[in-house]
Amino acid sequence: MYSYSYLLQFTSAVLSKMGFSENQAYESAKVFLAAEIRGHSTHGVIRLGDYYKLWKAGRINVNPKVRIIHETPSTAVIDGDSTLGMIPAKLAMETAILKAGNVGTGWVAVKNSCNFGIAGYYAMMALEHDMIGMTMTNASPLVSPTFAAEGMLGTNPIAVAIPALNQPAFVADFATTPVNRGKFTIAAKKGEKMNLGFAQDKDGNPSGDPTILEKGGSMLPLGGDREHGSHKGYCLGSIVDIFSGVLSGANFGPFVPPMVAYLPLLEKTVGDGLGHFFGAMRVDAFRPANEFKQSMDEWITTFRNAKPALGQKKVLIPGDLERESELKIRETGICLIPQVSDDLKIIAQSFSITFEENK
């Protein structure tokens, strides 16, 4: 087990060794650790390995000039200058919140960025301002459209955070695929098979091989196949890709620069880097904030009190599992599988720093 504070310090130290400023390293490390404590270890420190490889390949700018390149009273476009996605993402959400405070809503697109961690982290930034937060991003082209046999889209997550009064906030944070890419990485490290319905081989045949993506295979959209609604997952992923890529001026679809070493960079580009999209809506731009939050309390309790299906203890609200995970993990510590710990030791050694066991 590792403490939150130790992994935060270690992750920040690694990013600092890469060349990021102390503040950039610390703020980015907080996103990695938010994933760990919210139960999304697939987006936690396991991803340091991806960034390390990209850094070694010279594909991450450690001295970025992240800036707003276009704006109106309610919108903006930010150039991430090819750096860690966490850096422009934080600025983008802060900008969306500021604009929403001024005119009711704020919408910010980001281009020339890379992976930014868990989408929910940024959507939740709006909660303390009595605002609804929205976040989405495109990603490495590992997902095949319905009826296709090649990766054209990313897992393209969507996150929405909605404040309530006495109830915990509604926080939906989900990929537009049945599972995220990190599940394949963890299964491969553990030597486990994946369930069918998550991926296919390069010819479109169902596969449970967790390394299939490295062999030319692809992930499937949410729903898995047409009979189970994969066309709807395909539509959701496409919407995210258009908002994040086309609207911002980033690359879209198969042209998104991959964040994994086993996918080659394409010679053709249609934009700059990968893209994100952020939104903030001031609740009192629609109705008095307390009235809205009281109604959200009623919505949440209504659904929470739904009759559970046979064998189920209770009905959950989006955000419940993550909140329960955070309470537990802050008390007991963060568990890393041995393979991830080994990877972190290798990264630490390359920077002449120490990764200690069970800190």
C-alpha positions in Angstrom: 0.0 0.0 0.0 1.1 3.6 -0.7 -0.1 6.8 0.8 -1.7 9.5 -1.3 1.0 11.9 -0.2 3.9 9.7 -1.2 2.6 8.9 -4.7 1.8 12.5 -5.2 5.3 13.5 -4.2 6.8 10.8 -6.4 4.7 11.6 -9.5 5.5 15.2 -9.1 9.2 14.4 -8.8 9.2 12.4 -12.0 7.5 15.1 -13.9 9.9 17.7 -12.5 12.8 15.5 -13.7 11.3 15.5 -17.2 11.7 19.3 -17.1 8.3 20.6 -16.0 8.1 23.5 -13.6 7.4 22.7 -9.9 3.9 24.0 -10.2 3.1 22.2 -13.5 4.5 19.0 -12.1 2.5 19.2 -8.9 -0.8 20.2 -10.5 -0.5 17.4 -13.1 0.4 14.9 -10.4 -2.8 15.8 -8.6 -4.8 14.5 -11.6 -3.0 11.2 -11.6 -3.7 10.7 -7.9 -7.3 11.8 -8.3 -7.7 8.9 -10.6 -6.2 6.5 -8.1 -8.3 7.6 -5.1 -11.5 7.7 -7.2 -11.0 4.0 -8.1 -9.9 4.7 -11.7 -6.4 3.2 -11.4 -6.4 2.7 -15.2 -5.8 6.5 -15.4 -3.5 6.7 -12.4 0.2 6.3 -12.0 0.2 3.4 -14.4 0.0 6.1 -17.1 3.3 7.5 -16.1 4.9 4.9 -18.3 3.1 6.2 -21.4 4.2 9.8 -20.6 7.7 8.7 -20.0 7.9 6.9 -23.4 6.5 10.0 -25.1 8.9 12.2 -23.3 11.9 10.0 -24.3 10.6 10.2 -27.9 10.6 14.0 -27.7 6.8 14.2 -28.2 6.0 16.2 -25.0 7.0 19.9 -24.7 8.3 20.5 -21.2 8.6 24.3 -21.7 5.1 25.1 -23.1 3.6 28.5 -23.8 -0.1 27.5 -23.3 -2.2 30.4 -24.4 -5.7 31.6 -25.5 -5.5 32.1 -29.3 -9.1 33.1 -29.9 -12.1 34.2 -27.7 -15.5 35.8 -27.4 -17.3 36.7 -24.2 -18.5 33.1 -23.8 -16.0 31.0 -25.8 -12.3 30.5 -26.2 -9.8 28.3 -28.0 -6.5 27.4 -26.2 -3.3 26.1 -27.8 -1.7 23.5 -25.5 1.7 23.8 -27.2 2.2 20.0 -27.3 2.5 19.6 -23.5 0.9 17.4 -20.9 -2.8 17.6 -21.3 -3.3 18.5 -17.6 -1.7 21.9 -18.1 -4.0 23.4 -20.8 -7.0 21.4 -19.4 -6.8 23.2 -16.1 -6.5 26.6 -17.8 -9.4 25.7 -20.1 -11.8 24.8 -17.3 -10.8 27.9 -15.3 -11.5 30.0 -18.4 -14.9 28.3 -18.9 -15.8 29.0 -15.3 -14.7 32.6 -15.5 -16.7 33.2 -18.7 -19.8 31.4 -17.2 -19.5 33.8 -14.2 -19.6 36.7 -16.5 -22.2 35.7 -19.1 -23.9 32.6 -17.8 -22.1 29.9 -19.8 -18.5 29.3 -20.9 -17.2 27.0 -23.6 -13.5 26.3 -24.3 -11.9 24.1 -26.9 -8.3 23.0 -26.7 -6.0 21.9 -29.5 -2.3 20.8 -29.7 -2.6 18.9 -26.5 -2.2 15.3 -25.3 -3.9 13.0 -22.8 -5.2 14.9 -19.8 -6.0 12.1 -17.3 -9.6 11.6 -15.9 -12.2 13.9 -17.5 -14.2 14.1 -14.2 -11.4 16.0 -12.5 -12.0 19.1 -14.6 -15.8 18.8 -14.7 -15.9 18.8 -10.9 -14.0 22.1 -10.8 -17.3 23.8 -11.6 -19.1 22.4 -8.6 -17.7 24.9 -6.0 -19.0 27.7 -8.2 -22.6 26.5 -8.3 -22.0 25.5 -11.9 -22.5 22.4 -14.0 -19.2 21.3 -15.5 -18.7 19.3 -18.8 -15.5 17.8 -20.2 -14.7 15.6 -23.1 -11.6 14.7 -25.1 -10.6 12.7 -28.1 -7.8 10.1 -27.8 -5.6 7.5 -29.5 -7.4 5.9 -32.5 -7.9 2.5 -31.1 -11.7 2.2 -31.4 -13.4 0.9 -34.6 -16.7 2.3 -35.8 -19.6 -0.1 -36.0 -19.0 -2.5 -38.9 -15.3 -1.4 -39.3 -12.2 -3.5 -38.6 -9.7 -0.7 -37.9 -9.3 1.8 -35.1 -10.6 5.2 -36.1 -11.7 6.9 -32.8 -10.5 7.1 -29.3 -12.2 5.9 -26.1 -13.4 9.6 -26.1 -14.7 10.1 -22.5 -17.5 12.4 -21.4 -17.8 13.8 -17.9 -20.6 15.9 -16.4 -20.7 17.2 -12.8 -23.9 18.7 -11.4 -24.1 20.3 -7.9 -26.8 19.4 -5.3 -27.7 20.9 -2.0 -27.4 18.2 0.8 -26.8 15.2 -1.5 -23.4 14.5 -3.0 -23.0 15.9 -6.5 -24.0 13.9 -9.5 -20.7 13.1 -11.3 -20.9 11.0 -14.5 -17.4 10.2 -16.0 -17.4 7.5 -18.6 -15.7 6.3 -21.8 -17.7 5.9 -25.0 -16.4 2.3 -25.1 -17.4 -0.7 -22.8 -14.0 -0.4 -21.0 -11.1 2.0 -21.2 -7.7 1.3 -22.7 -6.1 0.9 -19.3 -8.1 -2.2 -18.6 -6.2 -3.9 -21.4 -2.9 -2.8 -19.9 -3.7 -4.1 -16.5 -5.1 -7.4 -17.8 -1.9 -7.9 -19.9 0.3 -7.2 -16.9 -1.7 -9.7 -14.8 -1.7 -12.3 -17.5 -5.5 -12.3 -17.7 -7.9 -12.5 -20.6 -10.4 -9.8 -21.5 -14.2 -10.6 -21.9 -15.4 -10.9 -25.4 -17.3 -7.8 -26.6 -14.5 -5.4 -25.8 -12.1 -5.8 -28.7 -11.6 -7.5 -32.1 -8.6 -8.6 -34.1 -7.3 -6.9 -37.2 -9.9 -8.7 -39.3 -12.8 -7.9 -37.1 -13.1 -11.2 -35.2 -13.9 -11.1 -31.5 -10.9 -11.3 -29.2 -10.1 -11.7 -25.5 -6.4 -11.2 -26.0 -5.4 -8.1 -23.8 -2.5 -7.4 -26.2 -4.6 -7.5 -29.3 -4.3 -3.7 -29.7 -0.6 -4.1 -30.1 -1.2 -6.7 -32.9 -3.4 -4.4 -35.1 -6.7 -5.1 -33.4 -9.1 -2.5 -32.2 -11.5 -1.8 -29.3 -15.3 -1.8 -29.8 -17.7 1.1 -29.2 -20.0 1.1 -26.2 -22.5 -1.7 -26.9 -20.0 -4.0 -28.4 -21.9 -4.9 -31.6 -24.8 -3.6 -33.6 -27.3 -5.9 -32.0 -26.4 -4.4 -28.5 -26.3 -0.8 -29.7 -22.7 -0.2 -30.7 -24.0 2.3 -33.2 -25.0 4.5 -30.3 -21.5 4.2 -28.7 -20.1 5.1 -32.1 -22.3 8.2 -32.3 -21.2 9.3 -28.8 -17.6 8.8 -29.6 -18.0 10.7 -32.9 -19.7 13.7 -31.1 -16.8 13.9 -28.7 -14.3 13.7 -31.6 -16.0 16.5 -33.4 -16.4 18.8 -30.4 -12.8 18.1 -29.3 -11.0 17.8 -32.6 -12.9 19.5 -35.4 -14.2 22.5 -33.4 -10.8 23.2 -31.8 -8.6 22.7 -34.8 -7.0 19.6 -33.4 -6.6 16.3 -35.2 -9.6 14.1 -35.3 -10.4 10.4 -35.8 -7.5 8.3 -37.1 -5.3 11.4 -37.4 -5.1 11.9 -33.6 -1.5 11.5 -32.5 -1.4 8.3 -30.5 -0.5 8.4 -26.8 0.8 4.8 -27.0 4.2 3.7 -28.4 2.8 0.8 -30.4 0.7 3.0 -32.7 2.8 4.9 -35.4 2.5 8.6 -36.0 0.7 9.2 -39.3 2.4 11.4 -41.8 -0.9 13.1 -42.6 -2.3 15.6 -40.1 -5.6 17.5 -40.2 -5.0 19.7 -37.2 -2.7 20.3 -34.2 -2.3 17.6 -31.6 -5.3 16.1 -29.9 -8.2 18.1 -28.6 -10.4 18.7 -25.6 -13.7 20.5 -24.9 -14.9 22.1 -21.7 -18.1 23.7 -20.6 -19.4 25.5 -17.5 -23.0 26.6 -17.0 -24.0 28.8 -14.1 -27.1 27.3 -12.5 -28.6 30.7 -11.6 -28.5 31.5 -15.3 -31.5 29.2 -15.5 -33.2 29.3 -12.1 -32.2 30.3 -8.5 -29.2 28.1 -7.5 -30.7 26.8 -4.2 -34.0 25.9 -5.9 -32.1 23.9 -8.5 -30.0 22.2 -6.0 -33.0 21.3 -3.9 -34.6 19.8 -7.0 -31.3 17.9 -7.6 -31.5 16.5 -4.1 -35.0 15.3 -4.9 -33.9 13.8 -8.2 -31.0 12.0 -6.5 -33.1 10.6 -3.6 -35.9 9.6 -6.0 -33.5 7.4 -8.0 -31.6 6.2 -5.0 -34.8 4.9 -3.5 -35.8 3.0 -6.6 -36.6 -0.7 -5.9 -33.3 -2.7 -6.3 -33.3 -5.6 -8.8 -33.2 -9.1 -7.4 -29.8 -9.7 -5.8 -28.8 -6.0 -5.7 -28.5 -4.1 -2.5 -29.2 -0.5 -3.7 -29.5 1.7 -6.7 -26.4 3.9 -7.3 -26.2 7.5 -8.5 -23.3 8.5 -10.9 -20.4 9.4 -8.6 -21.4 7.1 -5.7 -18.7 4.5 -6.3 -16.0 7.0 -6.9 -16.9 8.9 -3.7 -17.0 5.7 -1.7 -13.6 4.7 -3.2 -12.1 8.0 -2.2 -13.2 7.7 1.4 -11.8 4.1 1.6 -8.5 4.7 -0.2 -7.6 7.8 1.7 -7.9 5.7 4.9 -6.3 2.5 3.7 -3.9 3.7 1.1 -3.4 3.0 -2.7 -2.7 -0.5 -3.8 -0.5 -0.9 -6.9 -0.1 -4.2 -8.6 3.5 -5.5 -8.6 3.9 -4.9 -12.3 3.1 -1.2 -12.0 5.4 -0.8 -9.0 8.2 -2.5 -11.1 7.6 0.0 -14.0 7.7 2.9 -11.6 11.0 1.7 -10.2 12.5 1.6 -13.7 11.3 5.2 -14.3 12.7 6.3 -11.0 16.1 4.7 -11.7 16.4 6.5 -15.0 16.1 9.8 -13.1 18.3 8.7 -10.2 15.4 9.0 -7.7 14.0 6.3 -5.4 10.7 4.6 -5.5 10.2 2.9 -2.2 7.9 0.0 -1.3 4.8 0.5 0.7 5.2 4.1 1.6 
